[in-house]
Amino acid sequence: RLKARLAHVSTEVAVLKKLQEFERMDVQQKKNISQFKHSRKK
């Protein structure tokens, strides 16, 4: 039972890390877009 619990928790941790990675990518992309919106048109 402990091995199954460990596998479950390890999977959960991996999924949460991936989710945080996607959130950071999304925030960075939004920053880039907002900088682009405020730039002067040539």
Full PDB file with SEQRES, HELIX, SHEET, SSBOND, CRYST1, ORIGX, SCALE, CONECT and MASTER records, all heavy atoms in Angstrom:
SEQRES   1 A   42  ARG LEU LYS ALA ARG LEU ALA HIS VAL SER THR GLU VAL          
SEQRES   2 A   42  ALA VAL LEU LYS LYS LEU GLN GLU PHE GLU ARG MET ASP          
SEQRES   3 A   42  VAL GLN GLN LYS LYS ASN ILE SER GLN PHE LYS HIS SER          
SEQRES   4 A   42  ARG LYS LYS                                                  
HELIX    1 AA1 LEU A    2  LYS A   37  1                                  36    
CRYST1    1.000    1.000    1.000  90.00  90.00  90.00 P 1           1          
ORIGX1      1.000000  0.000000  0.000000        0.00000                         
ORIGX2      0.000000  1.000000  0.000000        0.00000                         
ORIGX3      0.000000  0.000000  1.000000        0.00000                         
SCALE1      1.000000  0.000000  0.000000        0.00000                         
SCALE2      0.000000  1.000000  0.000000        0.00000                         
SCALE3      0.000000  0.000000  1.000000        0.00000                         
ATOM      1  N   ARG A   1       0.823  -1.196   0.000  1.00  0.00           N  
ATOM      2  CA  ARG A   1       0.000   0.000   0.000  1.00  0.00           C  
ATOM      3  C   ARG A   1       0.871   1.266   0.000  1.00  0.00           C  
ATOM      4  O   ARG A   1       0.520   2.256  -0.631  1.00  0.00           O  
ATOM      5  CB  ARG A   1      -0.906  -0.026   1.219  1.00  0.00           C  
ATOM      6  CG  ARG A   1      -2.037   0.964   1.101  1.00  0.00           C  
ATOM      7  CD  ARG A   1      -3.089   0.938   2.188  1.00  0.00           C  
ATOM      8  NE  ARG A   1      -3.041  -0.077   3.174  1.00  0.00           N  
ATOM      9  CZ  ARG A   1      -3.517   0.056   4.407  1.00  0.00           C  
ATOM     10  NH1 ARG A   1      -4.074   1.182   4.784  1.00  0.00           N  
ATOM     11  NH2 ARG A   1      -3.439  -0.925   5.266  1.00  0.00           N  
ATOM     12  N   LEU A   2       1.977   1.229   0.729  1.00  0.00           N  
ATOM     13  CA  LEU A   2       2.853   2.404   0.769  1.00  0.00           C  
ATOM     14  C   LEU A   2       3.486   2.693  -0.591  1.00  0.00           C  
ATOM     15  O   LEU A   2       3.637   3.852  -0.971  1.00  0.00           O  
ATOM     16  CB  LEU A   2       3.952   2.206   1.816  1.00  0.00           C  
ATOM     17  CG  LEU A   2       3.503   2.316   3.270  1.00  0.00           C  
ATOM     18  CD1 LEU A   2       4.670   1.986   4.212  1.00  0.00           C  
ATOM     19  CD2 LEU A   2       2.973   3.699   3.577  1.00  0.00           C  
ATOM     20  N   LYS A   3       3.849   1.644  -1.312  1.00  0.00           N  
ATOM     21  CA  LYS A   3       4.422   1.845  -2.647  1.00  0.00           C  
ATOM     22  C   LYS A   3       3.408   2.492  -3.585  1.00  0.00           C  
ATOM     23  O   LYS A   3       3.755   3.368  -4.371  1.00  0.00           O  
ATOM     24  CB  LYS A   3       4.916   0.517  -3.231  1.00  0.00           C  
ATOM     25  CG  LYS A   3       6.192   0.032  -2.626  1.00  0.00           C  
ATOM     26  CD  LYS A   3       6.658  -1.242  -3.315  1.00  0.00           C  
ATOM     27  CE  LYS A   3       7.943  -1.747  -2.704  1.00  0.00           C  
ATOM     28  NZ  LYS A   3       8.420  -2.961  -3.366  1.00  0.00           N  
ATOM     29  N   ALA A   4       2.166   2.065  -3.501  1.00  0.00           N  
ATOM     30  CA  ALA A   4       1.115   2.645  -4.337  1.00  0.00           C  
ATOM     31  C   ALA A   4       0.902   4.110  -3.969  1.00  0.00           C  
ATOM     32  O   ALA A   4       0.746   4.969  -4.839  1.00  0.00           O  
ATOM     33  CB  ALA A   4      -0.182   1.860  -4.179  1.00  0.00           C  
ATOM     34  N   ARG A   5       0.920   4.409  -2.679  1.00  0.00           N  
ATOM     35  CA  ARG A   5       0.755   5.797  -2.215  1.00  0.00           C  
ATOM     36  C   ARG A   5       1.926   6.667  -2.695  1.00  0.00           C  
ATOM     37  O   ARG A   5       1.740   7.792  -3.136  1.00  0.00           O  
ATOM     38  CB  ARG A   5       0.665   5.812  -0.684  1.00  0.00           C  
ATOM     39  CG  ARG A   5       0.565   7.170  -0.081  1.00  0.00           C  
ATOM     40  CD  ARG A   5      -0.818   7.745  -0.228  1.00  0.00           C  
ATOM     41  NE  ARG A   5      -0.867   9.039   0.434  1.00  0.00           N  
ATOM     42  CZ  ARG A   5      -1.472  10.097  -0.065  1.00  0.00           C  
ATOM     43  NH1 ARG A   5      -2.112  10.011  -1.201  1.00  0.00           N  
ATOM     44  NH2 ARG A   5      -1.467  11.232   0.570  1.00  0.00           N  
ATOM     45  N   LEU A   6       3.135   6.125  -2.596  1.00  0.00           N  
ATOM     46  CA  LEU A   6       4.323   6.848  -3.049  1.00  0.00           C  
ATOM     47  C   LEU A   6       4.239   7.142  -4.542  1.00  0.00           C  
ATOM     48  O   LEU A   6       4.541   8.256  -4.989  1.00  0.00           O  
ATOM     49  CB  LEU A   6       5.587   6.048  -2.735  1.00  0.00           C  
ATOM     50  CG  LEU A   6       6.905   6.675  -3.187  1.00  0.00           C  
ATOM     51  CD1 LEU A   6       7.126   8.025  -2.514  1.00  0.00           C  
ATOM     52  CD2 LEU A   6       8.058   5.744  -2.894  1.00  0.00           C  
ATOM     53  N   ALA A   7       3.805   6.162  -5.320  1.00  0.00           N  
ATOM     54  CA  ALA A   7       3.665   6.362  -6.764  1.00  0.00           C  
ATOM     55  C   ALA A   7       2.618   7.434  -7.052  1.00  0.00           C  
ATOM     56  O   ALA A   7       2.808   8.298  -7.910  1.00  0.00           O  
ATOM     57  CB  ALA A   7       3.280   5.049  -7.440  1.00  0.00           C  
ATOM     58  N   HIS A   8       1.518   7.410  -6.312  1.00  0.00           N  
ATOM     59  CA  HIS A   8       0.451   8.400  -6.497  1.00  0.00           C  
ATOM     60  C   HIS A   8       0.954   9.808  -6.167  1.00  0.00           C  
ATOM     61  O   HIS A   8       0.736  10.756  -6.924  1.00  0.00           O  
ATOM     62  CB  HIS A   8      -0.747   8.037  -5.618  1.00  0.00           C  
ATOM     63  CG  HIS A   8      -1.855   9.036  -5.670  1.00  0.00           C  
ATOM     64  ND1 HIS A   8      -2.707   9.142  -6.746  1.00  0.00           N  
ATOM     65  CD2 HIS A   8      -2.230  10.002  -4.796  1.00  0.00           C  
ATOM     66  CE1 HIS A   8      -3.560  10.127  -6.534  1.00  0.00           C  
ATOM     67  NE2 HIS A   8      -3.296  10.665  -5.357  1.00  0.00           N  
ATOM     68  N   VAL A   9       1.638   9.944  -5.045  1.00  0.00           N  
ATOM     69  CA  VAL A   9       2.137  11.252  -4.618  1.00  0.00           C  
ATOM     70  C   VAL A   9       3.218  11.747  -5.594  1.00  0.00           C  
ATOM     71  O   VAL A   9       3.246  12.932  -5.934  1.00  0.00           O  
ATOM     72  CB  VAL A   9       2.665  11.185  -3.168  1.00  0.00           C  
ATOM     73  CG1 VAL A   9       3.405  12.456  -2.792  1.00  0.00           C  
ATOM     74  CG2 VAL A   9       1.515  10.937  -2.206  1.00  0.00           C  
ATOM     75  N   SER A  10       4.065  10.867  -6.039  1.00  0.00           N  
ATOM     76  CA  SER A  10       5.107  11.257  -6.998  1.00  0.00           C  
ATOM     77  C   SER A  10       4.487  11.757  -8.294  1.00  0.00           C  
ATOM     78  O   SER A  10       4.938  12.756  -8.867  1.00  0.00           O  
ATOM     79  CB  SER A  10       6.028  10.070  -7.291  1.00  0.00           C  
ATOM     80  OG  SER A  10       6.700   9.677  -6.123  1.00  0.00           O  
ATOM     81  N   THR A  11       3.458  11.077  -8.762  1.00  0.00           N  
ATOM     82  CA  THR A  11       2.752  11.499  -9.972  1.00  0.00           C  
ATOM     83  C   THR A  11       2.094  12.856  -9.757  1.00  0.00           C  
ATOM     84  O   THR A  11       2.162  13.743 -10.614  1.00  0.00           O  
ATOM     85  CB  THR A  11       1.698  10.459 -10.372  1.00  0.00           C  
ATOM     86  OG1 THR A  11       2.336   9.201 -10.543  1.00  0.00           O  
ATOM     87  CG2 THR A  11       0.990  10.850 -11.647  1.00  0.00           C  
ATOM     88  N   GLU A  12       1.495  13.030  -8.588  1.00  0.00           N  
ATOM     89  CA  GLU A  12       0.834  14.296  -8.268  1.00  0.00           C  
ATOM     90  C   GLU A  12       1.845  15.447  -8.263  1.00  0.00           C  
ATOM     91  O   GLU A  12       1.581  16.521  -8.801  1.00  0.00           O  
ATOM     92  CB  GLU A  12       0.155  14.174  -6.907  1.00  0.00           C  
ATOM     93  CG  GLU A  12      -0.709  15.354  -6.548  1.00  0.00           C  
ATOM     94  CD  GLU A  12      -1.463  15.160  -5.240  1.00  0.00           C  
ATOM     95  OE1 GLU A  12      -1.483  14.040  -4.710  1.00  0.00           O  
ATOM     96  OE2 GLU A  12      -2.021  16.153  -4.763  1.00  0.00           O  
ATOM     97  N   VAL A  13       3.004  15.222  -7.687  1.00  0.00           N  
ATOM     98  CA  VAL A  13       4.053  16.245  -7.645  1.00  0.00           C  
ATOM     99  C   VAL A  13       4.513  16.593  -9.063  1.00  0.00           C  
ATOM    100  O   VAL A  13       4.678  17.769  -9.404  1.00  0.00           O  
ATOM    101  CB  VAL A  13       5.239  15.774  -6.779  1.00  0.00           C  
ATOM    102  CG1 VAL A  13       6.451  16.686  -6.955  1.00  0.00           C  
ATOM    103  CG2 VAL A  13       4.841  15.725  -5.320  1.00  0.00           C  
ATOM    104  N   ALA A  14       4.691  15.594  -9.901  1.00  0.00           N  
ATOM    105  CA  ALA A  14       5.128  15.829 -11.279  1.00  0.00           C  
ATOM    106  C   ALA A  14       4.093  16.651 -12.043  1.00  0.00           C  
ATOM    107  O   ALA A  14       4.446  17.569 -12.793  1.00  0.00           O  
ATOM    108  CB  ALA A  14       5.381  14.498 -11.982  1.00  0.00           C  
ATOM    109  N   VAL A  15       2.829  16.349 -11.842  1.00  0.00           N  
ATOM    110  CA  VAL A  15       1.753  17.079 -12.526  1.00  0.00           C  
ATOM    111  C   VAL A  15       1.716  18.532 -12.043  1.00  0.00           C  
ATOM    112  O   VAL A  15       1.586  19.457 -12.841  1.00  0.00           O  
ATOM    113  CB  VAL A  15       0.393  16.386 -12.310  1.00  0.00           C  
ATOM    114  CG1 VAL A  15      -0.754  17.265 -12.762  1.00  0.00           C  
ATOM    115  CG2 VAL A  15       0.359  15.052 -13.036  1.00  0.00           C  
ATOM    116  N   LEU A  16       1.854  18.737 -10.748  1.00  0.00           N  
ATOM    117  CA  LEU A  16       1.834  20.097 -10.207  1.00  0.00           C  
ATOM    118  C   LEU A  16       3.023  20.915 -10.709  1.00  0.00           C  
ATOM    119  O   LEU A  16       2.879  22.095 -11.026  1.00  0.00           O  
ATOM    120  CB  LEU A  16       1.821  20.064  -8.681  1.00  0.00           C  
ATOM    121  CG  LEU A  16       0.514  19.587  -8.061  1.00  0.00           C  
ATOM    122  CD1 LEU A  16       0.677  19.410  -6.550  1.00  0.00           C  
ATOM    123  CD2 LEU A  16      -0.619  20.546  -8.353  1.00  0.00           C  
ATOM    124  N   LYS A  17       4.192  20.290 -10.809  1.00  0.00           N  
ATOM    125  CA  LYS A  17       5.363  20.999 -11.347  1.00  0.00           C  
ATOM    126  C   LYS A  17       5.128  21.402 -12.798  1.00  0.00           C  
ATOM    127  O   LYS A  17       5.477  22.500 -13.207  1.00  0.00           O  
ATOM    128  CB  LYS A  17       6.610  20.123 -11.245  1.00  0.00           C  
ATOM    129  CG  LYS A  17       7.176  20.048  -9.858  1.00  0.00           C  
ATOM    130  CD  LYS A  17       8.445  19.220  -9.841  1.00  0.00           C  
ATOM    131  CE  LYS A  17       9.049  19.145  -8.454  1.00  0.00           C  
ATOM    132  NZ  LYS A  17      10.291  18.351  -8.443  1.00  0.00           N  
ATOM    133  N   LYS A  18       4.536  20.509 -13.572  1.00  0.00           N  
ATOM    134  CA  LYS A  18       4.251  20.808 -14.972  1.00  0.00           C  
ATOM    135  C   LYS A  18       3.236  21.937 -15.079  1.00  0.00           C  
ATOM    136  O   LYS A  18       3.374  22.833 -15.907  1.00  0.00           O  
ATOM    137  CB  LYS A  18       3.749  19.549 -15.682  1.00  0.00           C  
ATOM    138  CG  LYS A  18       3.729  19.638 -17.177  1.00  0.00           C  
ATOM    139  CD  LYS A  18       5.073  20.044 -17.733  1.00  0.00           C  
ATOM    140  CE  LYS A  18       5.782  18.948 -18.429  1.00  0.00           C  
ATOM    141  NZ  LYS A  18       6.965  19.428 -19.187  1.00  0.00           N  
ATOM    142  N   LEU A  19       2.229  21.926 -14.232  1.00  0.00           N  
ATOM    143  CA  LEU A  19       1.226  22.980 -14.214  1.00  0.00           C  
ATOM    144  C   LEU A  19       1.867  24.332 -13.898  1.00  0.00           C  
ATOM    145  O   LEU A  19       1.577  25.332 -14.557  1.00  0.00           O  
ATOM    146  CB  LEU A  19       0.142  22.657 -13.183  1.00  0.00           C  
ATOM    147  CG  LEU A  19      -0.992  23.662 -13.058  1.00  0.00           C  
ATOM    148  CD1 LEU A  19      -1.761  23.783 -14.362  1.00  0.00           C  
ATOM    149  CD2 LEU A  19      -1.923  23.262 -11.932  1.00  0.00           C  
ATOM    150  N   GLN A  20       2.762  24.362 -12.917  1.00  0.00           N  
ATOM    151  CA  GLN A  20       3.461  25.607 -12.587  1.00  0.00           C  
ATOM    152  C   GLN A  20       4.301  26.087 -13.764  1.00  0.00           C  
ATOM    153  O   GLN A  20       4.382  27.284 -14.029  1.00  0.00           O  
ATOM    154  CB  GLN A  20       4.353  25.413 -11.367  1.00  0.00           C  
ATOM    155  CG  GLN A  20       3.579  25.295 -10.073  1.00  0.00           C  
ATOM    156  CD  GLN A  20       4.482  25.023  -8.894  1.00  0.00           C  
ATOM    157  OE1 GLN A  20       5.598  24.521  -9.054  1.00  0.00           O  
ATOM    158  NE2 GLN A  20       4.011  25.336  -7.699  1.00  0.00           N  
ATOM    159  N   GLU A  21       4.924  25.159 -14.467  1.00  0.00           N  
ATOM    160  CA  GLU A  21       5.726  25.509 -15.642  1.00  0.00           C  
ATOM    161  C   GLU A  21       4.843  26.164 -16.708  1.00  0.00           C  
ATOM    162  O   GLU A  21       5.205  27.192 -17.287  1.00  0.00           O  
ATOM    163  CB  GLU A  21       6.380  24.247 -16.201  1.00  0.00           C  
ATOM    164  CG  GLU A  21       7.253  24.481 -17.395  1.00  0.00           C  
ATOM    165  CD  GLU A  21       7.824  23.181 -17.949  1.00  0.00           C  
ATOM    166  OE1 GLU A  21       8.018  22.216 -17.168  1.00  0.00           O  
ATOM    167  OE2 GLU A  21       8.061  23.122 -19.164  1.00  0.00           O  
ATOM    168  N   PHE A  22       3.671  25.593 -16.956  1.00  0.00           N  
ATOM    169  CA  PHE A  22       2.754  26.171 -17.945  1.00  0.00           C  
ATOM    170  C   PHE A  22       2.269  27.541 -17.501  1.00  0.00           C  
ATOM    171  O   PHE A  22       2.140  28.452 -18.316  1.00  0.00           O  
ATOM    172  CB  PHE A  22       1.552  25.255 -18.181  1.00  0.00           C  
ATOM    173  CG  PHE A  22       1.872  24.053 -19.024  1.00  0.00           C  
ATOM    174  CD1 PHE A  22       1.426  22.796 -18.639  1.00  0.00           C  
ATOM    175  CD2 PHE A  22       2.600  24.170 -20.203  1.00  0.00           C  
ATOM    176  CE1 PHE A  22       1.704  21.677 -19.416  1.00  0.00           C  
ATOM    177  CE2 PHE A  22       2.883  23.067 -20.977  1.00  0.00           C  
ATOM    178  CZ  PHE A  22       2.439  21.819 -20.582  1.00  0.00           C  
ATOM    179  N   GLU A  23       2.007  27.702 -16.203  1.00  0.00           N  
ATOM    180  CA  GLU A  23       1.562  28.998 -15.704  1.00  0.00           C  
ATOM    181  C   GLU A  23       2.646  30.052 -15.887  1.00  0.00           C  
ATOM    182  O   GLU A  23       2.359  31.183 -16.269  1.00  0.00           O  
ATOM    183  CB  GLU A  23       1.161  28.889 -14.233  1.00  0.00           C  
ATOM    184  CG  GLU A  23      -0.144  28.151 -14.040  1.00  0.00           C  
ATOM    185  CD  GLU A  23      -0.476  27.905 -12.570  1.00  0.00           C  
ATOM    186  OE1 GLU A  23       0.415  28.042 -11.705  1.00  0.00           O  
ATOM    187  OE2 GLU A  23      -1.640  27.562 -12.299  1.00  0.00           O  
ATOM    188  N   ARG A  24       3.909  29.685 -15.630  1.00  0.00           N  
ATOM    189  CA  ARG A  24       5.010  30.637 -15.831  1.00  0.00           C  
ATOM    190  C   ARG A  24       5.139  31.007 -17.302  1.00  0.00           C  
ATOM    191  O   ARG A  24       5.370  32.170 -17.636  1.00  0.00           O  
ATOM    192  CB  ARG A  24       6.332  30.046 -15.330  1.00  0.00           C  
ATOM    193  CG  ARG A  24       6.504  30.102 -13.833  1.00  0.00           C  
ATOM    194  CD  ARG A  24       7.940  29.809 -13.428  1.00  0.00           C  
ATOM    195  NE  ARG A  24       8.410  28.526 -13.908  1.00  0.00           N  
ATOM    196  CZ  ARG A  24       8.322  27.381 -13.245  1.00  0.00           C  
ATOM    197  NH1 ARG A  24       7.767  27.357 -12.063  1.00  0.00           N  
ATOM    198  NH2 ARG A  24       8.786  26.262 -13.762  1.00  0.00           N  
ATOM    199  N   MET A  25       4.980  30.035 -18.174  1.00  0.00           N  
ATOM    200  CA  MET A  25       5.056  30.311 -19.613  1.00  0.00           C  
ATOM    201  C   MET A  25       3.932  31.252 -20.029  1.00  0.00           C  
ATOM    202  O   MET A  25       4.145  32.168 -20.821  1.00  0.00           O  
ATOM    203  CB  MET A  25       4.969  29.002 -20.413  1.00  0.00           C  
ATOM    204  CG  MET A  25       6.202  28.152 -20.315  1.00  0.00           C  
ATOM    205  SD  MET A  25       6.021  26.494 -21.022  1.00  0.00           S  
ATOM    206  CE  MET A  25       5.296  26.803 -22.594  1.00  0.00           C  
ATOM    207  N   ASP A  26       2.741  31.047 -19.479  1.00  0.00           N  
ATOM    208  CA  ASP A  26       1.585  31.877 -19.815  1.00  0.00           C  
ATOM    209  C   ASP A  26       1.804  33.313 -19.343  1.00  0.00           C  
ATOM    210  O   ASP A  26       1.534  34.258 -20.072  1.00  0.00           O  
ATOM    211  CB  ASP A  26       0.320  31.295 -19.186  1.00  0.00           C  
ATOM    212  CG  ASP A  26      -0.941  31.988 -19.657  1.00  0.00           C  
ATOM    213  OD1 ASP A  26      -1.070  32.232 -20.871  1.00  0.00           O  
ATOM    214  OD2 ASP A  26      -1.799  32.281 -18.810  1.00  0.00           O  
ATOM    215  N   VAL A  27       2.319  33.476 -18.139  1.00  0.00           N  
ATOM    216  CA  VAL A  27       2.587  34.819 -17.606  1.00  0.00           C  
ATOM    217  C   VAL A  27       3.635  35.514 -18.463  1.00  0.00           C  
ATOM    218  O   VAL A  27       3.489  36.685 -18.809  1.00  0.00           O  
ATOM    219  CB  VAL A  27       3.049  34.729 -16.129  1.00  0.00           C  
ATOM    220  CG1 VAL A  27       3.644  36.051 -15.664  1.00  0.00           C  
ATOM    221  CG2 VAL A  27       1.893  34.321 -15.239  1.00  0.00           C  
ATOM    222  N   GLN A  28       4.689  34.803 -18.822  1.00  0.00           N  
ATOM    223  CA  GLN A  28       5.746  35.394 -19.646  1.00  0.00           C  
ATOM    224  C   GLN A  28       5.191  35.802 -21.006  1.00  0.00           C  
ATOM    225  O   GLN A  28       5.514  36.864 -21.520  1.00  0.00           O  
ATOM    226  CB  GLN A  28       6.913  34.406 -19.817  1.00  0.00           C  
ATOM    227  CG  GLN A  28       8.105  34.999 -20.530  1.00  0.00           C  
ATOM    228  CD  GLN A  28       8.741  36.142 -19.755  1.00  0.00           C  
ATOM    229  OE1 GLN A  28       8.780  36.137 -18.528  1.00  0.00           O  
ATOM    230  NE2 GLN A  28       9.221  37.125 -20.449  1.00  0.00           N  
ATOM    231  N   GLN A  29       4.339  34.977 -21.582  1.00  0.00           N  
ATOM    232  CA  GLN A  29       3.761  35.287 -22.890  1.00  0.00           C  
ATOM    233  C   GLN A  29       2.870  36.526 -22.795  1.00  0.00           C  
ATOM    234  O   GLN A  29       2.899  37.390 -23.658  1.00  0.00           O  
ATOM    235  CB  GLN A  29       2.955  34.099 -23.416  1.00  0.00           C  
ATOM    236  CG  GLN A  29       2.442  34.292 -24.823  1.00  0.00           C  
ATOM    237  CD  GLN A  29       1.678  33.077 -25.328  1.00  0.00           C  
ATOM    238  OE1 GLN A  29       1.191  32.273 -24.547  1.00  0.00           O  
ATOM    239  NE2 GLN A  29       1.585  32.947 -26.616  1.00  0.00           N  
ATOM    240  N   LYS A  30       2.097  36.646 -21.723  1.00  0.00           N  
ATOM    241  CA  LYS A  30       1.242  37.813 -21.546  1.00  0.00           C  
ATOM    242  C   LYS A  30       2.075  39.073 -21.378  1.00  0.00           C  
ATOM    243  O   LYS A  30       1.706  40.140 -21.863  1.00  0.00           O  
ATOM    244  CB  LYS A  30       0.313  37.619 -20.344  1.00  0.00           C  
ATOM    245  CG  LYS A  30      -0.816  36.666 -20.638  1.00  0.00           C  
ATOM    246  CD  LYS A  30      -1.730  36.498 -19.453  1.00  0.00           C  
ATOM    247  CE  LYS A  30      -2.831  35.503 -19.781  1.00  0.00           C  
ATOM    248  NZ  LYS A  30      -3.701  35.255 -18.641  1.00  0.00           N  
ATOM    249  N   LYS A  31       3.221  38.971 -20.690  1.00  0.00           N  
ATOM    250  CA  LYS A  31       4.111  40.125 -20.549  1.00  0.00           C  
ATOM    251  C   LYS A  31       4.619  40.567 -21.911  1.00  0.00           C  
ATOM    252  O   LYS A  31       4.653  41.753 -22.217  1.00  0.00           O  
ATOM    253  CB  LYS A  31       5.316  39.768 -19.671  1.00  0.00           C  
ATOM    254  CG  LYS A  31       5.096  39.917 -18.208  1.00  0.00           C  
ATOM    255  CD  LYS A  31       6.409  39.679 -17.489  1.00  0.00           C  
ATOM    256  CE  LYS A  31       6.270  39.770 -16.002  1.00  0.00           C  
ATOM    257  NZ  LYS A  31       7.536  39.481 -15.321  1.00  0.00           N  
ATOM    258  N   ASN A  32       5.027  39.601 -22.722  1.00  0.00           N  
ATOM    259  CA  ASN A  32       5.540  39.924 -24.049  1.00  0.00           C  
ATOM    260  C   ASN A  32       4.471  40.588 -24.903  1.00  0.00           C  
ATOM    261  O   ASN A  32       4.751  41.533 -25.632  1.00  0.00           O  
ATOM    262  CB  ASN A  32       6.065  38.670 -24.751  1.00  0.00           C  
ATOM    263  CG  ASN A  32       7.324  38.147 -24.121  1.00  0.00           C  
ATOM    264  OD1 ASN A  32       8.027  38.877 -23.410  1.00  0.00           O  
ATOM    265  ND2 ASN A  32       7.609  36.882 -24.347  1.00  0.00           N  
ATOM    266  N   ILE A  33       3.247  40.107 -24.813  1.00  0.00           N  
ATOM    267  CA  ILE A  33       2.150  40.669 -25.602  1.00  0.00           C  
ATOM    268  C   ILE A  33       1.848  42.090 -25.125  1.00  0.00           C  
ATOM    269  O   ILE A  33       1.683  42.991 -25.934  1.00  0.00           O  
ATOM    270  CB  ILE A  33       0.900  39.776 -25.512  1.00  0.00           C  
ATOM    271  CG1 ILE A  33       1.152  38.473 -26.277  1.00  0.00           C  
ATOM    272  CG2 ILE A  33      -0.319  40.498 -26.080  1.00  0.00           C  
ATOM    273  CD1 ILE A  33       0.065  37.432 -26.111  1.00  0.00           C  
ATOM    274  N   SER A  34       1.815  42.305 -23.806  1.00  0.00           N  
ATOM    275  CA  SER A  34       1.500  43.644 -23.302  1.00  0.00           C  
ATOM    276  C   SER A  34       2.595  44.631 -23.676  1.00  0.00           C  
ATOM    277  O   SER A  34       2.318  45.790 -23.972  1.00  0.00           O  
ATOM    278  CB  SER A  34       1.275  43.622 -21.795  1.00  0.00           C  
ATOM    279  OG  SER A  34       2.451  43.297 -21.113  1.00  0.00           O  
ATOM    280  N   GLN A  35       3.845  44.210 -23.690  1.00  0.00           N  
ATOM    281  CA  GLN A  35       4.923  45.100 -24.119  1.00  0.00           C  
ATOM    282  C   GLN A  35       4.756  45.447 -25.587  1.00  0.00           C  
ATOM    283  O   GLN A  35       4.979  46.580 -25.998  1.00  0.00           O  
ATOM    284  CB  GLN A  35       6.283  44.430 -23.891  1.00  0.00           C  
ATOM    285  CG  GLN A  35       6.660  44.333 -22.434  1.00  0.00           C  
ATOM    286  CD  GLN A  35       7.924  43.514 -22.228  1.00  0.00           C  
ATOM    287  OE1 GLN A  35       8.472  42.967 -23.164  1.00  0.00           O  
ATOM    288  NE2 GLN A  35       8.355  43.420 -20.979  1.00  0.00           N  
ATOM    289  N   PHE A  36       4.342  44.490 -26.371  1.00  0.00           N  
ATOM    290  CA  PHE A  36       4.143  44.713 -27.799  1.00  0.00           C  
ATOM    291  C   PHE A  36       2.994  45.694 -28.022  1.00  0.00           C  
ATOM    292  O   PHE A  36       3.084  46.578 -28.871  1.00  0.00           O  
ATOM    293  CB  PHE A  36       3.857  43.387 -28.500  1.00  0.00           C  
ATOM    294  CG  PHE A  36       3.611  43.517 -29.970  1.00  0.00           C  
ATOM    295  CD1 PHE A  36       4.644  43.785 -30.849  1.00  0.00           C  
ATOM    296  CD2 PHE A  36       2.341  43.364 -30.482  1.00  0.00           C  
ATOM    297  CE1 PHE A  36       4.412  43.913 -32.199  1.00  0.00           C  
ATOM    298  CE2 PHE A  36       2.089  43.491 -31.846  1.00  0.00           C  
ATOM    299  CZ  PHE A  36       3.145  43.760 -32.704  1.00  0.00           C  
ATOM    300  N   LYS A  37       1.931  45.582 -27.264  1.00  0.00           N  
ATOM    301  CA  LYS A  37       0.773  46.458 -27.416  1.00  0.00           C  
ATOM    302  C   LYS A  37       1.123  47.915 -27.130  1.00  0.00           C  
ATOM    303  O   LYS A  37       0.579  48.835 -27.714  1.00  0.00           O  
ATOM    304  CB  LYS A  37      -0.366  46.029 -26.490  1.00  0.00           C  
ATOM    305  CG  LYS A  37      -1.117  44.829 -26.977  1.00  0.00           C  
ATOM    306  CD  LYS A  37      -2.249  44.499 -26.004  1.00  0.00           C  
ATOM    307  CE  LYS A  37      -3.041  43.307 -26.468  1.00  0.00           C  
ATOM    308  NZ  LYS A  37      -4.101  42.963 -25.520  1.00  0.00           N  
ATOM    309  N   HIS A  38       2.042  48.125 -26.177  1.00  0.00           N  
ATOM    310  CA  HIS A  38       2.373  49.484 -25.762  1.00  0.00           C  
ATOM    311  C   HIS A  38       3.532  50.086 -26.565  1.00  0.00           C  
ATOM    312  O   HIS A  38       3.916  51.221 -26.312  1.00  0.00           O  
ATOM    313  CB  HIS A  38       2.697  49.518 -24.274  1.00  0.00           C  
ATOM    314  CG  HIS A  38       1.541  49.126 -23.409  1.00  0.00           C  
ATOM    315  ND1 HIS A  38       0.368  49.841 -23.369  1.00  0.00           N  
ATOM    316  CD2 HIS A  38       1.349  48.059 -22.583  1.00  0.00           C  
ATOM    317  CE1 HIS A  38      -0.476  49.257 -22.546  1.00  0.00           C  
ATOM    318  NE2 HIS A  38       0.091  48.169 -22.048  1.00  0.00           N  
ATOM    319  N   SER A  39       4.079  49.342 -27.477  1.00  0.00           N  
ATOM    320  CA  SER A  39       5.194  49.884 -28.249  1.00  0.00           C  
ATOM    321  C   SER A  39       4.664  50.867 -29.301  1.00  0.00           C  
ATOM    322  O   SER A  39       3.512  50.797 -29.713  1.00  0.00           O  
ATOM    323  CB  SER A  39       5.976  48.752 -28.930  1.00  0.00           C  
ATOM    324  OG  SER A  39       5.170  48.114 -29.866  1.00  0.00           O  
ATOM    325  N   ARG A  40       5.516  51.784 -29.702  1.00  0.00           N  
ATOM    326  CA  ARG A  40       5.106  52.784 -30.700  1.00  0.00           C  
ATOM    327  C   ARG A  40       5.007  52.159 -32.075  1.00  0.00           C  
ATOM    328  O   ARG A  40       5.813  51.312 -32.443  1.00  0.00           O  
ATOM    329  CB  ARG A  40       6.125  53.916 -30.747  1.00  0.00           C  
ATOM    330  CG  ARG A  40       6.134  54.737 -29.510  1.00  0.00           C  
ATOM    331  CD  ARG A  40       7.124  55.858 -29.688  1.00  0.00           C  
ATOM    332  NE  ARG A  40       6.911  56.815 -28.618  1.00  0.00           N  
ATOM    333  CZ  ARG A  40       7.195  58.089 -28.721  1.00  0.00           C  
ATOM    334  NH1 ARG A  40       7.723  58.550 -29.828  1.00  0.00           N  
ATOM    335  NH2 ARG A  40       6.967  58.899 -27.717  1.00  0.00           N  
ATOM    336  N   LYS A  41       4.048  52.615 -32.812  1.00  0.00           N  
ATOM    337  CA  LYS A  41       3.907  52.150 -34.198  1.00  0.00           C  
ATOM    338  C   LYS A  41       4.823  52.980 -35.075  1.00  0.00           C  
ATOM    339  O   LYS A  41       4.964  54.176 -34.886  1.00  0.00           O  
ATOM    340  CB  LYS A  41       2.461  52.258 -34.663  1.00  0.00           C  
ATOM    341  CG  LYS A  41       1.526  51.351 -33.903  1.00  0.00           C  
ATOM    342  CD  LYS A  41       0.138  51.406 -34.446  1.00  0.00           C  
ATOM    343  CE  LYS A  41      -0.741  50.449 -33.657  1.00  0.00           C  
ATOM    344  NZ  LYS A  41      -2.116  50.460 -34.119  1.00  0.00           N  
ATOM    345  N   LYS A  42       5.422  52.333 -36.033  1.00  0.00           N  
ATOM    346  CA  LYS A  42       6.351  53.042 -36.915  1.00  0.00           C  
ATOM    347  C   LYS A  42       5.699  53.387 -38.229  1.00  0.00           C  
ATOM    348  O   LYS A  42       4.789  52.822 -38.673  1.00  0.00           O  
ATOM    349  CB  LYS A  42       7.588  52.187 -37.175  1.00  0.00           C  
ATOM    350  CG  LYS A  42       8.371  51.989 -35.900  1.00  0.00           C  
ATOM    351  CD  LYS A  42       9.595  51.184 -36.179  1.00  0.00           C  
ATOM    352  CE  LYS A  42      10.398  51.019 -34.894  1.00  0.00           C  
ATOM    353  NZ  LYS A  42      11.601  50.305 -35.096  1.00  0.00           N  
TER     354      LYS A  42                                                      
MASTER        0    0    0    1    0    0    0    6  353    1    0    4          
END                                                                             
